[in-house]
Amino acid sequence: MIPAPFDYVAPSTVDEAVRALADAGEDAKVLAGGQSLLPVLRMRLAAPTTVVDLGKIGELRGVRDDGDAS
């Protein structure tokens, strides 16, 4: 099945991503790998107005342990 139409935004910084999500409002979805969002879009179980792709934001790549956060 083909997903419903939506706007696609691929910011390159965290600030741009936050701004895009704020501008899009409640109906925005975040794409961060796509393992769960893409099938849901294809089956039309979700119909966001905007998809914000975090894949181009370098500072969000990878996993690190900075110690105890408390």
PDB file with SEQRES, HELIX, SHEET and CRYST1 records, atoms N, CA, C and O in Angstrom:
SEQRES   1 A   70  MET ILE PRO ALA PRO PHE ASP TYR VAL ALA PRO SER THR          
SEQRES   2 A   70  VAL ASP GLU ALA VAL ARG ALA LEU ALA ASP ALA GLY GLU          
SEQRES   3 A   70  ASP ALA LYS VAL LEU ALA GLY GLY GLN SER LEU LEU PRO          
SEQRES   4 A   70  VAL LEU ARG MET ARG LEU ALA ALA PRO THR THR VAL VAL          
SEQRES   5 A   70  ASP LEU GLY LYS ILE GLY GLU LEU ARG GLY VAL ARG ASP          
SEQRES   6 A   70  ASP GLY ASP ALA SER                                          
HELIX    1 AA1 VAL A   14  ALA A   24  1                                  11    
HELIX    2 AA2 GLY A   25  ASP A   27  5                                   3    
HELIX    3 AA3 LEU A   37  ARG A   42  1                                   6    
HELIX    4 AA4 GLY A   58  LEU A   60  5                                   3    
SHEET    1 AA1 3 ASP A   7  VAL A   9  0                                        
SHEET    2 AA1 3 THR A  50  ASP A  53  1                                        
SHEET    3 AA1 3 ALA A  28  LEU A  31  1                                        
CRYST1    1.000    1.000    1.000  90.00  90.00  90.00 P 1           1          
ATOM      1  N   MET A   1       0.843  -1.173   0.000  1.00  0.00           N  
ATOM      2  CA  MET A   1       0.000   0.000   0.000  1.00  0.00           C  
ATOM      3  C   MET A   1       0.893   1.243   0.000  1.00  0.00           C  
ATOM      4  O   MET A   1       2.004   1.213   0.530  1.00  0.00           O  
ATOM      5  N   ILE A   2       0.423   2.291  -0.572  1.00  0.00           N  
ATOM      6  CA  ILE A   2       1.159   3.552  -0.653  1.00  0.00           C  
ATOM      7  C   ILE A   2       0.716   4.458   0.494  1.00  0.00           C  
ATOM      8  O   ILE A   2      -0.482   4.591   0.744  1.00  0.00           O  
ATOM      9  N   PRO A   3       1.679   5.092   1.203  1.00  0.00           N  
ATOM     10  CA  PRO A   3       1.315   5.982   2.312  1.00  0.00           C  
ATOM     11  C   PRO A   3       0.521   7.197   1.838  1.00  0.00           C  
ATOM     12  O   PRO A   3       0.603   7.598   0.677  1.00  0.00           O  
ATOM     13  N   ALA A   4      -0.240   7.767   2.751  1.00  0.00           N  
ATOM     14  CA  ALA A   4      -0.933   9.031   2.479  1.00  0.00           C  
ATOM     15  C   ALA A   4       0.119  10.123   2.284  1.00  0.00           C  
ATOM     16  O   ALA A   4       1.222  10.006   2.818  1.00  0.00           O  
ATOM     17  N   PRO A   5      -0.191  11.169   1.541  1.00  0.00           N  
ATOM     18  CA  PRO A   5       0.787  12.242   1.313  1.00  0.00           C  
ATOM     19  C   PRO A   5       1.190  12.945   2.617  1.00  0.00           C  
ATOM     20  O   PRO A   5       0.375  13.128   3.521  1.00  0.00           O  
ATOM     21  N   PHE A   6       2.465  13.330   2.684  1.00  0.00           N  
ATOM     22  CA  PHE A   6       2.957  14.078   3.832  1.00  0.00           C  
ATOM     23  C   PHE A   6       4.150  14.912   3.387  1.00  0.00           C  
ATOM     24  O   PHE A   6       4.782  14.621   2.372  1.00  0.00           O  
ATOM     25  N   ASP A   7       4.451  15.958   4.164  1.00  0.00           N  
ATOM     26  CA  ASP A   7       5.647  16.758   3.932  1.00  0.00           C  
ATOM     27  C   ASP A   7       6.830  16.036   4.562  1.00  0.00           C  
ATOM     28  O   ASP A   7       6.696  15.422   5.620  1.00  0.00           O  
ATOM     29  N   TYR A   8       7.990  16.111   3.911  1.00  0.00           N  
ATOM     30  CA  TYR A   8       9.204  15.462   4.398  1.00  0.00           C  
ATOM     31  C   TYR A   8      10.247  16.536   4.675  1.00  0.00           C  
ATOM     32  O   TYR A   8      10.537  17.367   3.814  1.00  0.00           O  
ATOM     33  N   VAL A   9      10.815  16.514   5.896  1.00  0.00           N  
ATOM     34  CA  VAL A   9      11.833  17.476   6.285  1.00  0.00           C  
ATOM     35  C   VAL A   9      13.046  16.695   6.776  1.00  0.00           C  
ATOM     36  O   VAL A   9      12.907  15.768   7.574  1.00  0.00           O  
ATOM     37  N   ALA A  10      14.254  17.069   6.295  1.00  0.00           N  
ATOM     38  CA  ALA A  10      15.490  16.408   6.712  1.00  0.00           C  
ATOM     39  C   ALA A  10      16.463  17.460   7.249  1.00  0.00           C  
ATOM     40  O   ALA A  10      17.368  17.890   6.535  1.00  0.00           O  
ATOM     41  N   PRO A  11      16.280  17.873   8.501  1.00  0.00           N  
ATOM     42  CA  PRO A  11      17.152  18.900   9.071  1.00  0.00           C  
ATOM     43  C   PRO A  11      18.569  18.372   9.285  1.00  0.00           C  
ATOM     44  O   PRO A  11      18.780  17.162   9.365  1.00  0.00           O  
ATOM     45  N   SER A  12      19.537  19.283   9.377  1.00  0.00           N  
ATOM     46  CA  SER A  12      20.926  18.870   9.588  1.00  0.00           C  
ATOM     47  C   SER A  12      21.432  19.221  10.986  1.00  0.00           C  
ATOM     48  O   SER A  12      22.566  18.893  11.333  1.00  0.00           O  
ATOM     49  N   THR A  13      20.603  19.884  11.786  1.00  0.00           N  
ATOM     50  CA  THR A  13      20.977  20.198  13.168  1.00  0.00           C  
ATOM     51  C   THR A  13      19.803  19.894  14.095  1.00  0.00           C  
ATOM     52  O   THR A  13      18.656  19.793  13.660  1.00  0.00           O  
ATOM     53  N   VAL A  14      20.116  19.752  15.371  1.00  0.00           N  
ATOM     54  CA  VAL A  14      19.059  19.516  16.366  1.00  0.00           C  
ATOM     55  C   VAL A  14      18.119  20.715  16.423  1.00  0.00           C  
ATOM     56  O   VAL A  14      16.904  20.541  16.521  1.00  0.00           O  
ATOM     57  N   ASP A  15      18.661  21.922  16.362  1.00  0.00           N  
ATOM     58  CA  ASP A  15      17.815  23.124  16.403  1.00  0.00           C  
ATOM     59  C   ASP A  15      16.830  23.149  15.239  1.00  0.00           C  
ATOM     60  O   ASP A  15      15.665  23.499  15.423  1.00  0.00           O  
ATOM     61  N   GLU A  16      17.289  22.780  14.042  1.00  0.00           N  
ATOM     62  CA  GLU A  16      16.394  22.729  12.880  1.00  0.00           C  
ATOM     63  C   GLU A  16      15.312  21.671  13.081  1.00  0.00           C  
ATOM     64  O   GLU A  16      14.159  21.890  12.710  1.00  0.00           O  
ATOM     65  N   ALA A  17      15.670  20.535  13.659  1.00  0.00           N  
ATOM     66  CA  ALA A  17      14.700  19.467  13.899  1.00  0.00           C  
ATOM     67  C   ALA A  17      13.634  19.911  14.896  1.00  0.00           C  
ATOM     68  O   ALA A  17      12.443  19.674  14.691  1.00  0.00           O  
ATOM     69  N   VAL A  18      14.067  20.550  15.964  1.00  0.00           N  
ATOM     70  CA  VAL A  18      13.115  21.038  16.979  1.00  0.00           C  
ATOM     71  C   VAL A  18      12.180  22.064  16.362  1.00  0.00           C  
ATOM     72  O   VAL A  18      10.975  22.045  16.615  1.00  0.00           O  
ATOM     73  N   ARG A  19      12.734  22.960  15.552  1.00  0.00           N  
ATOM     74  CA  ARG A  19      11.921  23.981  14.882  1.00  0.00           C  
ATOM     75  C   ARG A  19      10.915  23.329  13.926  1.00  0.00           C  
ATOM     76  O   ARG A  19       9.748  23.720  13.893  1.00  0.00           O  
ATOM     77  N   ALA A  20      11.365  22.337  13.152  1.00  0.00           N  
ATOM     78  CA  ALA A  20      10.479  21.660  12.205  1.00  0.00           C  
ATOM     79  C   ALA A  20       9.342  20.953  12.926  1.00  0.00           C  
ATOM     80  O   ALA A  20       8.197  20.994  12.475  1.00  0.00           O  
ATOM     81  N   LEU A  21       9.650  20.309  14.039  1.00  0.00           N  
ATOM     82  CA  LEU A  21       8.606  19.631  14.810  1.00  0.00           C  
ATOM     83  C   LEU A  21       7.626  20.624  15.415  1.00  0.00           C  
ATOM     84  O   LEU A  21       6.419  20.381  15.424  1.00  0.00           O  
ATOM     85  N   ALA A  22       8.137  21.735  15.917  1.00  0.00           N  
ATOM     86  CA  ALA A  22       7.253  22.769  16.482  1.00  0.00           C  
ATOM     87  C   ALA A  22       6.359  23.360  15.406  1.00  0.00           C  
ATOM     88  O   ALA A  22       5.170  23.581  15.636  1.00  0.00           O  
ATOM     89  N   ASP A  23       6.926  23.619  14.225  1.00  0.00           N  
ATOM     90  CA  ASP A  23       6.143  24.191  13.125  1.00  0.00           C  
ATOM     91  C   ASP A  23       5.073  23.227  12.627  1.00  0.00           C  
ATOM     92  O   ASP A  23       3.979  23.649  12.250  1.00  0.00           O  
ATOM     93  N   ALA A  24       5.386  21.933  12.624  1.00  0.00           N  
ATOM     94  CA  ALA A  24       4.454  20.935  12.090  1.00  0.00           C  
ATOM     95  C   ALA A  24       3.313  20.630  13.055  1.00  0.00           C  
ATOM     96  O   ALA A  24       2.231  20.231  12.624  1.00  0.00           O  
ATOM     97  N   GLY A  25       3.537  20.808  14.331  1.00  0.00           N  
ATOM     98  CA  GLY A  25       2.475  20.576  15.303  1.00  0.00           C  
ATOM     99  C   GLY A  25       2.314  19.112  15.694  1.00  0.00           C  
ATOM    100  O   GLY A  25       3.211  18.294  15.492  1.00  0.00           O  
ATOM    101  N   GLU A  26       1.163  18.806  16.252  1.00  0.00           N  
ATOM    102  CA  GLU A  26       0.890  17.485  16.813  1.00  0.00           C  
ATOM    103  C   GLU A  26       0.915  16.348  15.808  1.00  0.00           C  
ATOM    104  O   GLU A  26       1.170  15.205  16.187  1.00  0.00           O  
ATOM    105  N   ASP A  27       0.660  16.626  14.550  1.00  0.00           N  
ATOM    106  CA  ASP A  27       0.549  15.560  13.555  1.00  0.00           C  
ATOM    107  C   ASP A  27       1.884  15.185  12.922  1.00  0.00           C  
ATOM    108  O   ASP A  27       1.905  14.438  11.944  1.00  0.00           O  
ATOM    109  N   ALA A  28       2.999  15.684  13.454  1.00  0.00           N  
ATOM    110  CA  ALA A  28       4.321  15.348  12.921  1.00  0.00           C  
ATOM    111  C   ALA A  28       4.794  14.021  13.513  1.00  0.00           C  
ATOM    112  O   ALA A  28       4.431  13.660  14.633  1.00  0.00           O  
ATOM    113  N   LYS A  29       5.604  13.308  12.744  1.00  0.00           N  
ATOM    114  CA  LYS A  29       6.242  12.075  13.207  1.00  0.00           C  
ATOM    115  C   LYS A  29       7.735  12.195  12.961  1.00  0.00           C  
ATOM    116  O   LYS A  29       8.165  12.867  12.023  1.00  0.00           O  
ATOM    117  N   VAL A  30       8.527  11.540  13.810  1.00  0.00           N  
ATOM    118  CA  VAL A  30       9.977  11.546  13.684  1.00  0.00           C  
ATOM    119  C   VAL A  30      10.418  10.246  13.037  1.00  0.00           C  
ATOM    120  O   VAL A  30       9.984   9.165  13.436  1.00  0.00           O  
ATOM    121  N   LEU A  31      11.282  10.353  12.039  1.00  0.00           N  
ATOM    122  CA  LEU A  31      11.884   9.191  11.396  1.00  0.00           C  
ATOM    123  C   LEU A  31      13.313   9.108  11.895  1.00  0.00           C  
ATOM    124  O   LEU A  31      14.126  10.001  11.652  1.00  0.00           O  
ATOM    125  N   ALA A  32      13.609   8.020  12.600  1.00  0.00           N  
ATOM    126  CA  ALA A  32      14.951   7.853  13.161  1.00  0.00           C  
ATOM    127  C   ALA A  32      15.382   6.411  12.955  1.00  0.00           C  
ATOM    128  O   ALA A  32      15.648   5.694  13.920  1.00  0.00           O  
ATOM    129  N   GLY A  33      15.450   5.996  11.732  1.00  0.00           N  
ATOM    130  CA  GLY A  33      15.805   4.619  11.407  1.00  0.00           C  
ATOM    131  C   GLY A  33      14.734   3.969  10.548  1.00  0.00           C  
ATOM    132  O   GLY A  33      15.051   3.254   9.598  1.00  0.00           O  
ATOM    133  N   GLY A  34      13.494   4.206  10.867  1.00  0.00           N  
ATOM    134  CA  GLY A  34      12.389   3.771  10.027  1.00  0.00           C  
ATOM    135  C   GLY A  34      11.893   2.358  10.245  1.00  0.00           C  
ATOM    136  O   GLY A  34      10.969   1.925   9.555  1.00  0.00           O  
ATOM    137  N   GLN A  35      12.475   1.621  11.182  1.00  0.00           N  
ATOM    138  CA  GLN A  35      12.059   0.241  11.349  1.00  0.00           C  
ATOM    139  C   GLN A  35      10.607   0.105  11.785  1.00  0.00           C  
ATOM    140  O   GLN A  35       9.956  -0.879  11.432  1.00  0.00           O  
ATOM    141  N   SER A  36      10.084   1.060  12.538  1.00  0.00           N  
ATOM    142  CA  SER A  36       8.690   0.945  12.965  1.00  0.00           C  
ATOM    143  C   SER A  36       7.769   1.916  12.232  1.00  0.00           C  
ATOM    144  O   SER A  36       6.603   1.593  12.006  1.00  0.00           O  
ATOM    145  N   LEU A  37       8.255   3.082  11.859  1.00  0.00           N  
ATOM    146  CA  LEU A  37       7.385   4.079  11.232  1.00  0.00           C  
ATOM    147  C   LEU A  37       7.012   3.716   9.795  1.00  0.00           C  
ATOM    148  O   LEU A  37       5.852   3.856   9.409  1.00  0.00           O  
ATOM    149  N   LEU A  38       7.967   3.256   9.006  1.00  0.00           N  
ATOM    150  CA  LEU A  38       7.684   3.002   7.590  1.00  0.00           C  
ATOM    151  C   LEU A  38       6.585   1.964   7.361  1.00  0.00           C  
ATOM    152  O   LEU A  38       5.703   2.209   6.539  1.00  0.00           O  
ATOM    153  N   PRO A  39       6.594   0.819   8.046  1.00  0.00           N  
ATOM    154  CA  PRO A  39       5.480  -0.125   7.848  1.00  0.00           C  
ATOM    155  C   PRO A  39       4.131   0.462   8.263  1.00  0.00           C  
ATOM    156  O   PRO A  39       3.111   0.201   7.625  1.00  0.00           O  
ATOM    157  N   VAL A  40       4.131   1.252   9.330  1.00  0.00           N  
ATOM    158  CA  VAL A  40       2.886   1.874   9.799  1.00  0.00           C  
ATOM    159  C   VAL A  40       2.364   2.859   8.744  1.00  0.00           C  
ATOM    160  O   VAL A  40       1.159   2.934   8.504  1.00  0.00           O  
ATOM    161  N   LEU A  41       3.273   3.610   8.121  1.00  0.00           N  
ATOM    162  CA  LEU A  41       2.862   4.531   7.057  1.00  0.00           C  
ATOM    163  C   LEU A  41       2.312   3.761   5.856  1.00  0.00           C  
ATOM    164  O   LEU A  41       1.281   4.129   5.293  1.00  0.00           O  
ATOM    165  N   ARG A  42       3.006   2.696   5.470  1.00  0.00           N  
ATOM    166  CA  ARG A  42       2.562   1.907   4.309  1.00  0.00           C  
ATOM    167  C   ARG A  42       1.180   1.300   4.521  1.00  0.00           C  
ATOM    168  O   ARG A  42       0.381   1.215   3.589  1.00  0.00           O  
ATOM    169  N   MET A  43       0.905   0.881   5.747  1.00  0.00           N  
ATOM    170  CA  MET A  43      -0.397   0.273   6.047  1.00  0.00           C  
ATOM    171  C   MET A  43      -1.456   1.334   6.338  1.00  0.00           C  
ATOM    172  O   MET A  43      -2.612   1.007   6.607  1.00  0.00           O  
ATOM    173  N   ARG A  44      -1.059   2.603   6.284  1.00  0.00           N  
ATOM    174  CA  ARG A  44      -1.939   3.744   6.569  1.00  0.00           C  
ATOM    175  C   ARG A  44      -2.547   3.690   7.968  1.00  0.00           C  
ATOM    176  O   ARG A  44      -3.677   4.126   8.187  1.00  0.00           O  
ATOM    177  N   LEU A  45      -1.778   3.151   8.908  1.00  0.00           N  
ATOM    178  CA  LEU A  45      -2.201   3.168  10.307  1.00  0.00           C  
ATOM    179  C   LEU A  45      -1.845   4.501  10.958  1.00  0.00           C  
ATOM    180  O   LEU A  45      -2.337   4.825  12.038  1.00  0.00           O  
ATOM    181  N   ALA A  46      -0.993   5.262  10.295  1.00  0.00           N  
ATOM    182  CA  ALA A  46      -0.655   6.630  10.707  1.00  0.00           C  
ATOM    183  C   ALA A  46      -0.635   7.490   9.460  1.00  0.00           C  
ATOM    184  O   ALA A  46      -0.207   7.042   8.396  1.00  0.00           O  
ATOM    185  N   ALA A  47      -1.097   8.720   9.588  1.00  0.00           N  
ATOM    186  CA  ALA A  47      -1.119   9.656   8.458  1.00  0.00           C  
ATOM    187  C   ALA A  47      -0.626  11.018   8.926  1.00  0.00           C  
ATOM    188  O   ALA A  47      -1.409  11.961   9.040  1.00  0.00           O  
ATOM    189  N   PRO A  48       0.682  11.122   9.200  1.00  0.00           N  
ATOM    190  CA  PRO A  48       1.213  12.401   9.674  1.00  0.00           C  
ATOM    191  C   PRO A  48       1.180  13.454   8.578  1.00  0.00           C  
ATOM    192  O   PRO A  48       1.226  13.132   7.391  1.00  0.00           O  
ATOM    193  N   THR A  49       1.099  14.708   8.985  1.00  0.00           N  
ATOM    194  CA  THR A  49       1.178  15.798   8.012  1.00  0.00           C  
ATOM    195  C   THR A  49       2.622  16.035   7.598  1.00  0.00           C  
ATOM    196  O   THR A  49       2.896  16.459   6.475  1.00  0.00           O  
ATOM    197  N   THR A  50       3.560  15.751   8.533  1.00  0.00           N  
ATOM    198  CA  THR A  50       4.976  15.984   8.291  1.00  0.00           C  
ATOM    199  C   THR A  50       5.792  14.856   8.915  1.00  0.00           C  
ATOM    200  O   THR A  50       5.501  14.406  10.023  1.00  0.00           O  
ATOM    201  N   VAL A  51       6.817  14.403   8.190  1.00  0.00           N  
ATOM    202  CA  VAL A  51       7.788  13.448   8.727  1.00  0.00           C  
ATOM    203  C   VAL A  51       9.125  14.170   8.807  1.00  0.00           C  
ATOM    204  O   VAL A  51       9.620  14.698   7.811  1.00  0.00           O  
ATOM    205  N   VAL A  52       9.703  14.185  10.007  1.00  0.00           N  
ATOM    206  CA  VAL A  52      10.992  14.834  10.235  1.00  0.00           C  
ATOM    207  C   VAL A  52      12.049  13.739  10.377  1.00  0.00           C  
ATOM    208  O   VAL A  52      12.028  12.968  11.336  1.00  0.00           O  
ATOM    209  N   ASP A  53      12.972  13.677   9.417  1.00  0.00           N  
ATOM    210  CA  ASP A  53      14.010  12.648   9.358  1.00  0.00           C  
ATOM    211  C   ASP A  53      15.248  13.130  10.110  1.00  0.00           C  
ATOM    212  O   ASP A  53      15.843  14.145   9.747  1.00  0.00           O  
ATOM    213  N   LEU A  54      15.635  12.402  11.157  1.00  0.00           N  
ATOM    214  CA  LEU A  54      16.788  12.794  11.974  1.00  0.00           C  
ATOM    215  C   LEU A  54      18.099  12.193  11.478  1.00  0.00           C  
ATOM    216  O   LEU A  54      19.140  12.401  12.101  1.00  0.00           O  
ATOM    217  N   GLY A  55      18.072  11.461  10.384  1.00  0.00           N  
ATOM    218  CA  GLY A  55      19.232  10.737   9.889  1.00  0.00           C  
ATOM    219  C   GLY A  55      20.420  11.584   9.487  1.00  0.00           C  
ATOM    220  O   GLY A  55      21.539  11.072   9.458  1.00  0.00           O  
ATOM    221  N   LYS A  56      20.231  12.852   9.175  1.00  0.00           N  
ATOM    222  CA  LYS A  56      21.333  13.715   8.740  1.00  0.00           C  
ATOM    223  C   LYS A  56      21.934  14.548   9.874  1.00  0.00           C  
ATOM    224  O   LYS A  56      22.787  15.402   9.636  1.00  0.00           O  
ATOM    225  N   ILE A  57      21.488  14.297  11.101  1.00  0.00           N  
ATOM    226  CA  ILE A  57      21.989  15.060  12.246  1.00  0.00           C  
ATOM    227  C   ILE A  57      23.111  14.262  12.897  1.00  0.00           C  
ATOM    228  O   ILE A  57      22.870  13.294  13.617  1.00  0.00           O  
ATOM    229  N   GLY A  58      24.340  14.689  12.628  1.00  0.00           N  
ATOM    230  CA  GLY A  58      25.521  13.963  13.089  1.00  0.00           C  
ATOM    231  C   GLY A  58      25.595  13.759  14.589  1.00  0.00           C  
ATOM    232  O   GLY A  58      26.010  12.694  15.045  1.00  0.00           O  
ATOM    233  N   GLU A  59      25.201  14.758  15.364  1.00  0.00           N  
ATOM    234  CA  GLU A  59      25.312  14.637  16.819  1.00  0.00           C  
ATOM    235  C   GLU A  59      24.318  13.647  17.425  1.00  0.00           C  
ATOM    236  O   GLU A  59      24.411  13.337  18.612  1.00  0.00           O  
ATOM    237  N   LEU A  60      23.366  13.145  16.629  1.00  0.00           N  
ATOM    238  CA  LEU A  60      22.419  12.141  17.120  1.00  0.00           C  
ATOM    239  C   LEU A  60      22.800  10.724  16.697  1.00  0.00           C  
ATOM    240  O   LEU A  60      22.077   9.773  16.995  1.00  0.00           O  
ATOM    241  N   ARG A  61      23.927  10.580  16.006  1.00  0.00           N  
ATOM    242  CA  ARG A  61      24.360   9.252  15.549  1.00  0.00           C  
ATOM    243  C   ARG A  61      25.082   8.510  16.662  1.00  0.00           C  
ATOM    244  O   ARG A  61      25.850   9.096  17.424  1.00  0.00           O  
ATOM    245  N   GLY A  62      24.827   7.235  16.740  1.00  0.00           N  
ATOM    246  CA  GLY A  62      25.547   6.378  17.675  1.00  0.00           C  
ATOM    247  C   GLY A  62      24.975   6.394  19.071  1.00  0.00           C  
ATOM    248  O   GLY A  62      24.004   7.088  19.371  1.00  0.00           O  
ATOM    249  N   VAL A  63      25.611   5.607  19.909  1.00  0.00           N  
ATOM    250  CA  VAL A  63      25.236   5.474  21.319  1.00  0.00           C  
ATOM    251  C   VAL A  63      26.515   5.644  22.135  1.00  0.00           C  
ATOM    252  O   VAL A  63      27.564   5.102  21.787  1.00  0.00           O  
ATOM    253  N   ARG A  64      26.415   6.392  23.209  1.00  0.00           N  
ATOM    254  CA  ARG A  64      27.578   6.539  24.078  1.00  0.00           C  
ATOM    255  C   ARG A  64      27.122   6.536  25.530  1.00  0.00           C  
ATOM    256  O   ARG A  64      25.974   6.851  25.843  1.00  0.00           O  
ATOM    257  N   ASP A  65      28.041   6.178  26.396  1.00  0.00           N  
ATOM    258  CA  ASP A  65      27.776   6.152  27.821  1.00  0.00           C  
ATOM    259  C   ASP A  65      28.589   7.259  28.466  1.00  0.00           C  
ATOM    260  O   ASP A  65      29.814   7.164  28.553  1.00  0.00           O  
ATOM    261  N   ASP A  66      27.922   8.300  28.916  1.00  0.00           N  
ATOM    262  CA  ASP A  66      28.587   9.428  29.563  1.00  0.00           C  
ATOM    263  C   ASP A  66      28.593   9.284  31.086  1.00  0.00           C  
ATOM    264  O   ASP A  66      28.868  10.250  31.798  1.00  0.00           O  
ATOM    265  N   GLY A  67      28.298   8.106  31.579  1.00  0.00           N  
ATOM    266  CA  GLY A  67      28.258   7.890  33.025  1.00  0.00           C  
ATOM    267  C   GLY A  67      26.865   8.098  33.582  1.00  0.00           C  
ATOM    268  O   GLY A  67      25.891   8.203  32.837  1.00  0.00           O  
ATOM    269  N   ASP A  68      26.785   8.156  34.868  1.00  0.00           N  
ATOM    270  CA  ASP A  68      25.503   8.330  35.565  1.00  0.00           C  
ATOM    271  C   ASP A  68      24.977   9.736  35.349  1.00  0.00           C  
ATOM    272  O   ASP A  68      25.681  10.717  35.586  1.00  0.00           O  
ATOM    273  N   ALA A  69      23.731   9.827  34.895  1.00  0.00           N  
ATOM    274  CA  ALA A  69      23.124  11.127  34.587  1.00  0.00           C  
ATOM    275  C   ALA A  69      22.593  11.837  35.827  1.00  0.00           C  
ATOM    276  O   ALA A  69      22.226  13.010  35.745  1.00  0.00           O  
ATOM    277  N   SER A  70      22.540  11.162  36.973  1.00  0.00           N  
ATOM    278  CA  SER A  70      21.962  11.803  38.164  1.00  0.00           C  
ATOM    279  C   SER A  70      22.930  12.567  38.990  1.00  0.00           C  
ATOM    280  O   SER A  70      22.552  13.143  40.010  1.00  0.00           O  
TER     281      SER A  70                                                      
END                                                                             
